Amino acid sequence: HNAHMFYIKTKSLEERTSLIEYLKDNGVMAVFHYVPLHTSPFGMKYTTFIGEDLYTTKDSERLVRFPMFYGLSIKEVETICKQVAKFYD
């Protein structure tokens, strides 16, 4: 397939941090990695941010990426889903 990631957006940075930690403690590796260009080392060195950051930083702080790769089994997908559901119960 042409997909390269599966993600959700949490309500806040605190919720994202808690979810990632909870999943890690329960055997699921979830990560975040998107940093807005204007706050990245490259962006701060070589670009100039013009305008108002209404959404980018807030959205980047809420994004959680779940495991997604060719060999991911149905059982592993079910485990990930169950752990996410448990977190939100």
N, C-alpha and C positions, 0 to 999 in steps of 0.2 A: 504494500500500500504506500501511498505517498505521504502519509502523516508522519510527523517526527516527534510529536509530543502530545500528552494529554494533561490538561490542567483544570484547576478550578480557581475562582477568586474568593477569598475569605472576606469577612467583614472588616478586618483591620490587620495591621502588622502584628499586633499582639496575638490575635487568633491564629494567624499564619504560623507564627513562631511556636505557639502551643501545639498546633496540629502536627507540624514537622517533628517536634520533639516526641509527641505521643506515638506517631507512626514509627519513628526510629526505635523507641522503647519496645515496640511490638513487632519488630522485624520487617518493617516496610521502609525502604529508602525513598523519601520524597525530598525534593530540593526546590530552591528558587535560583534564578540566575540573571534575570533581566534587570539591568540597571539602566535608567534613562541615560541617553547619550550625554546630555548636558551636565550630568553629575559624575560621569565616568572620568578617570584620569585623562584619557585621550580627549574626550569632549571638553574638559576644562582647559586643557592645554592648547588645543587647536581650533576650537570653535567658539562662537559667541552666542549665548542664548538670548533670543529676542522674543518678548511676549510674556505671557502669563502661563505658568504651569498649572493648569486647572485639573488635569487628569493623569498625566503620565506618571509622576512620582507616586501618587496615591495608588494607582492601579498596579504599578510594579511592586509595591510593598505588600500587595494582597495575593499575588499569584503563587500558587503551589503546583509544582510539576510532579506527576506520578510516574512510576516506572512504566516504560513502554519500549519494548524491543521485540525483535523477531521471535525469540525463543520463549517469550512470556506465556506461561500455560494458563488455561482456563482456571485451574485451581488457584494459581497465584493472583489472577484478576479477582476472583471471588474473595480471597483473603484481603486484598487491598480494599475492596468495596466494603467488606464487613468491618474492617478497622476504622475506615472513615465514618461509617454509620455509627459505630460505637462512640467515637469521639463526639459526634453531634447529638447523641442521645441525652 
